[in-house]
Amino acid sequence: MTVMTVMKKNRVLRLCLAAALALGGCAKTDTAPDLKEIRFGIATEPRTLDPLSPSNTADGRSILFNVFEGLVKPAPDGSLVPAVAQSFTVSEEGLVYEFTLRAGLTFHDGSPVTPEDAVFSLQTAADAQFNGLNRIALVETTPQKTVRVTLKEPDREFLPYLTVGITPRGNADREKNPVGTGPFMIAAYETQRSLVLRKNPRYRQEGLPYLDKVTYVFMPDSDAQLLALQGGSIDSAAITGSLVEQLDRTAFDTPSHHSGAVQLVALNNREPPLNDLRVRQAISYGVDTKEIIDAAFYGRGEPSGSPLIPGLREYYEPGLGYPTDRGKARALLAEAGYADGFPLEITLASNYRMHINTGEVLINQLAELGIAATIKLVDWGTWLSEVYYGRNYQATIISLDAPAVSPRAFLERYRSGAESNFINFESPRFDGIYRAVLEEAGEDRRIALYKQAQRVLVEEAASVYIQDIEEFVPFPKGKFSGLADYPLYVVDFSTVRRN
């Protein structure tokens, strides 16, 4: 998960776009009997509405997935399809990418999308140090009105990072006036309460979206989402197996999908005694991921053992992880000088019940090794500032997503010195493999290197990898359909129908 500092509390921001006004204003059609809408519960707010800012929450990126499109966008099968671009070419040496934009494409406000808008958007994102765009040498328009991106060196995995949203170059305040080309546009936003999307009547795909309105309702935790589902104040939310089991199946359809994120027990590799490989390996041998899934998720899910999601099928290395062997775990602890165990504080964000449930099971498992684990609950903003940015913690449990459908997007955070390397993992072996991936042109060889990188992260016990959580998106029985499953942390509302 690429995460960021929390939004300032008690600040209320209301947005009503000109494009929304063209549909009759922010609220005029709210009571229309034929309005096709959905109310969706969500745990965290976006850090920003600016698609050209890299600092967003996973939930924020999921929301903006419905508002902005890049030159290309992911498809449910993980492939990349043209979006703002109609077509593209890649030079034989992998240095030059050239894009022809769709003719007649417009932004939400009705203004035409130009090559200059695309150049501005990509250059702004590169200047903001978006992941994957650091290899850009030049972005320019050509006499043929195409967009040409020239790289400093070949990069065979550059395309997945060109999903960054295209926005008008003349938009002086993208935060308060978020204008894109996606299937929905932002009509209103009240912090700590809700964010409303309206259908884009000019969307490039005829017939989409099916819904007229999507309202994200910000709820403090998953328990509140469950109560709201049962009470009918929201139509849907992304919940896990432990919560879906509490729903009346005669009243709800419960389609499932994968979160597109890796749930892990993140270990701070610089914090004693976790800076000792033997201690991290002992914890890995002591954790029973199947028991966690059975107890915390009602058995809904499969252990993965890898820092990569299984949805990236070509690159994912199955069969990784440590077998549960507490005898071996205790022997490693004794060898490291911790035969009697040690105290371990697990800092958890209080709004994620699934991680708290995981932590409760983990405490009992570690107790069998003599490790006295305790849970410290903090709010989301504190977790971000203390754990992710401050790196002031011993262990935490979180799900980490990636901004692009690329194995590199999941693995780059483990590079020594990487800004997102909040577990402080350092490995010359891993760094060498990662550099080799960047330089390798052959696809088969890159796949082999990615699998090798995953093995190193597990062998060196960077953290304990549990699963790509199986999530459920319940809908009132028979009322909604069409949910797509992506190898990405998104809920795409463009294909959801109100039956």
N, C-alpha and C positions, 0 to 999 in steps of 0.2 A: 504494500500500500504506500503510495507517495502521500505523505501527510503534511500538515502545516499548522501554523499557529491558529488558535481558536478565534472565532469572530468576537469582537468586543461585545460584552454583555449589555443588555438593555438599550441597544441601538435599533431603532425601527426604520427600515428602509422600504418605501413603497414605490413601485415602478409601474407605470402605465404607458406602454409604448405607443407610438403613433400607429404602428402596424396593428396593435390590438384595438385601437380606437376605430380603425377602419372596419373592424368586425362588430362595432357597436359599443365599444367601451369595455372597461374591465369587468363590469358586473351586470350589464343590462340583460343578458340572456341567461343568467343564473337560474331563473325560475321557469324557463321554457320547458314545457312538458316533454318535448322530443329531443332535448339536449343529450347527446351521447357523452357522458363524462364518467370519470373514475376518481375516487379519493384513495390515495396510497400513503400508508404510514411509513415513515423513514426515520432513522435514528439520529443522523447528524446533518447539519446544514452545510451548504457549499461554503468554502472559504472565500471564494470569489466567483463572480459571474463573467469574468473576463476570460475568454478562451485562450488568450495569449499570455496568461500568467500560469507558470508551472506549479504554483502553490495551491493545490485544491485537495479536498478530501476525496476518498473513493466514491462516497455518495454524491459529492458535488460533480465529479466527472460523469457519474451515471445520469444525473439530471441533464447536464449539458450535452450528453450524447444525443439527446432528443431535440436539441436546439441548434447545434452547430454541426457542420460537416467539413471535412478536409478535402484535399484533392482526391483522396481515396478514403474508403471507410471499410471496417471489417464486416464480413458476412457471418452468419451463424456458424458456418463450417470452419471459420478461421481464415478463410481466404480474404484477399483484399480486392475490392471492386471499385471502379471509378465512381466518384461522387460529384464534387464540383468540376472535376475533370471529366471529359468525355472519353479520352483515351490518353495513353502515354507510351513513351519508348525509353529504353535504357541502352546506353552505348555498350558496345561489346566489352570494353574494359571495366565497366561499372562505375565510371566517373561522371557521366552526364545523364540526367533524367530530364525528359522534356514532356510537358503536359499541354494538351489541347483542351481548353475549357468548353463546357457545354454552351451551345448557342442559346441565347434568350434567357439564360438563368438569371433570376433576380433574388435580392435579399428580402428579408421580411418586410422592409419598408417600401418595397417596390423598386428600389434603385437597381440598375444592372450590375452584375458581377463582372469585373474586368480583370485582365491579367495583372494590372497594377495593384489591385486589391490582394491578389494571391501573393505577389512579391512582397508587399508590405506585411502581410500576415506571417509569412514564413520567416522573413528577416527579423521581425519583432520577436517571434518565438525563439529564434536562434540567439538573438541578443539577450533574451531572458534565460538562456541556458536550459532550454527544454532538453530532456533526455533524447539522445540520438541525433540531435541537430548540430552537434559541435563539429562535425566534419564538413559543414557547408563552407565552401570558399566564395561562392557567388550565386545570388539569385537575381534573375533578370528577365525582362520580356524580350522577345525576338521580333524582327520585322514582320514575321508571320503571325504575330499576336499569340504566340505560345509562351508558356512559362518554362524557363530553363534553369535547372539547379545543377551547378557544377561543384563537385566535392574535391576536397584536398587530397583525398586518397580513396581508392575503391572501397565500397561498402555494399555488400550483397544483401544486407538487411536494413537498408535505409528506408525502403518503401513503407514498412509498418509505422514509421514515425511521421509520415506525411498525412496522418489523420488529424493533425492540429487544425482547429476550426478556422475557416476563412471568414473574415469580417471586413467591413468597408474601411478603406485606408483613411477616410476623412472623419471617422468616428472619434471624436476627441475624448469621450468618456465611456469606454466600453463597460465599465463596472455598473454605471447607472443606465446605460442604454445598450444592452447586449443584443446586437442584431446579427443574425446568421442566415443560413439558407436551409436549416433543418426542417423536419416535419412539424415542429411546434415552435412557438415563440413565447417568450416570457411576458405575461400580462400583468402580474402583480407579485410582490414579494414582501412579506411581513416577517421579519426575523423572529425566531423562536415560535412562530405560529405556522405559516404555510407559504408555499410558492405555487403559483398558478401558471400553467401552460395553456395556450390556445392553439387551435389548429391553424397551420399555415396554409391559406387557400391557394397560394402560388407554388406549393411544393412540386418539385420536379417529377415525382412519381405519381402518375395519375391514379386517383382513387385512394391514395394514402395521405394522411393517416385516417383511420376509421373513426377515431374518437374526436370529439369537438374540444374537449377540455380534460386536462389532468391536473388534479390538485394534490401536491405533496404536503402531507400533514406531518410536521416535525413532532416527534414523540420522544420522551426522555429515555425510554428503554423498550426492550422487546415485550416485557410483561404488559406495559401500557398498550402496545400494539395489539396484543392478544385480546385484552379486554375491549378495545375499540372494535376489533373484528367481530367479537361475540355480541357486542351491543349495537353494531350496525352503523357506527359513526364513521368508519372507513370501509372501503370495499376490499382492500387488499394490502399486503405488506410482504416483505421477504422474511420468512421465519424458518426456524430449524425444526428438526424432528421432535425435540422435546416439547415444543409448543404446538406443532401441528397435531400431535396426538391428543391434545386437549380440545380440539375442534369437533363439532358435530359433523360427521362426514355426510349425513343426509342433508345438511344445510350448505356445505361447501364443496366445490371442486378444489383439488389440491395438486395442481401440476407442479412438477419439480424441475429444478435446473441446478447446475453447479455454480458456486459463487464466483468462480474464476479467480480465486485467491487462495493462497496457501496458509492454512492455520498452523501455527507453530508455537512452541515454547521457546521464546527468544531468550538467549543467555548472553549476558554482557561479558564478552571475552576478556575484558580488561579488569573486571571486578573480582578480587580474590573471594573464594578459592576457584571461581570459574575460569580464571586465567590459566589454570592447569588442565591440559588436555585430558588427563586421566579422570579428573572430576567430571568434566563434560561428558566423557564417554560413559562413566558410571551412571550418570543421570539418564543417558540415552538407553543403557541396558535396563535401567530400573523402570522406565516408562512403558506401560502397556497401552498402545494406541487403540487397539481393538476394544479393550475394556472402557477406555474413554468414550469411544463412539457408542458403545452399547449403553453406558450409563448416562452420558450427558446428551446424547442425540437419539436415544431410543433405538439404537442400532441402525439408524438411517445414514449410511455413508460407508466408505471404504478407506482404510489406511493408505497413505501414499508413500511416506518416507522420503520424499524428494522436495527440494526447494522450487521445483517447477510443477505447474499444474498438469495433470494427465491429459487435459484437453489439447495440449500441444503435442499431439501423438508422435510425430516424427522425432521429436527431440527428447521426449520424456523417457527417463530410464526407470523401468519398473523394477520391483524387487529390492529397492534400497531400504534403508532403515536398519535399526538394531533389533535382533530378537530379544524378547524379554528374558533376561538372565540375571536374577538378583544376586546369585552367588558370585558371578563374575563382577557385578557392580560393586559389591561389598569388598571384594579383593582389590579392585582398582582404588577404591576410597582408602583402604588401609595402606596401599602402596604409596598413595599421595600424602599420607599422614593424617587422614581423617577417618580412622577406624571407628570413632565414636560419632561420626556425622558432623553436621554443622547447621547453623540456622540459615534459612533461605527466605528472603522476602520476595513475594510475587506481586508486582504492582499491576493492577487491572483497572481498565476503564469501566466505571459503574453502569454505563448505558448498554453494555454488551453482555446480556445474560448468557449467551452461548460460551463466552470465554470464562465467565465466572463459574459456570457449571463444570467446565473443563478443569479449572483450577481446583475445585473442590475434590474432584476425583484424583487429580495429580497429588494433592497433599497426602492422601492416604497411601498412594503408591510410594512416594518418597519416604514416608515414615518407616516403611519396611527396610529402608537402607540406613535408617538412623538420621536422616535429614529432616530437621524440624522446620517444615515450610509453613509460612503464614501468608495470608492474602491481605494486601493493602489496597483498598478501593479508593479511587480518585475520580473526579469528573473528567470528561473528555479533554477539556482545555488543559487541565493539569497534566494529564497523561502525555499530551503532545509536547508541552513545555519541559516537563521533567524527564520523561522517558525518551521520546523520539529526538528532541532537539538537545536537551540537557544531558542525556545519556547518564542520568543519575539514578540508577536502579541496578538490581541484581538480575531479576528475571521478570518476564512479562509474557502474556499470552495474547496474540493478536493474529489477524488475517492480513497478509500482505498481497496486494494486487499489483498489476502493472499497467502503465498507461498505453501500452501498445501490445498487439498480438505478436509477441516476439520472445523467444527464450532469453535473449540478451536483456530484455526489459525486466525479467525476473532475477537474473543473475548479476547484473552490474552493481547492485547494491553491496555485494560482498567484496568488491575490490578494496584493497588497502587504501585508506584515506578518502573513499567515496563519501560524499556529503550525506547520502542516504544510508550509510553503513552504521546504523545506530547500535548494532550489536558489537561493534569494534572488532570484527573478525579481520585477522591479518594472516595471509598465507602466501609465501613466494610461489608455491606450487600452483595455487589457484590463479594468482596474478599472471603467471606465465602462460597458463592455458587460455585465460581470457584474452591476453594479447594475441595469442596464436589464432583465436577465433576471428578477431578483427582483421587479421591479415590474410586469412584463408579464403580463396575464391571458390574452391570446390565444395559443392553442397554436401556430398557424402562425408568428406573429411570434417566439415564444420559440425555435422550431426554427431560424429564420433567425438569431437572435442567437447561439445556441449554435454554429452553423456559422461565424459571423463571429469568435467568440471563438477557435475552433480555428485559423482562418487567422492571427489576430494572434500566437498563440503560436508558430506555425511561421515567420511572417515575421520575428518578432523573435528567432528561434532560441533560445527558452527552453532547449531541450535537443534532442537528436536522437532522434526517435521511430522505433522499429524495427518492432515487431509486437506483436500479441496472440498469444503463443506457442502453437503447436499442441502440446498435450500428449497423451500416450498413457497409458492406464490398463490395463496388461496383466493378464490373468488366465490361470491354467492352462487349457489348451485344454478348452473345453466345460463348465467347472465353474461359471462365474458369468455372469450376464446382467442387463440392466435398468438400466445406468448412464445417468443423465440428464445432458444438457449444458445448463448455465446461463450466462447472461451475467453471471456472478458467480464469484468465486474460491471455489468450494465443491466438495466431493465429497459428494453426497447418498446416504447408504447406505440410506435407507428403501425405495428401489425396487430395490435390488440383490438378486438371487436367487442362492442356491446351487442349481445345477441337479441 
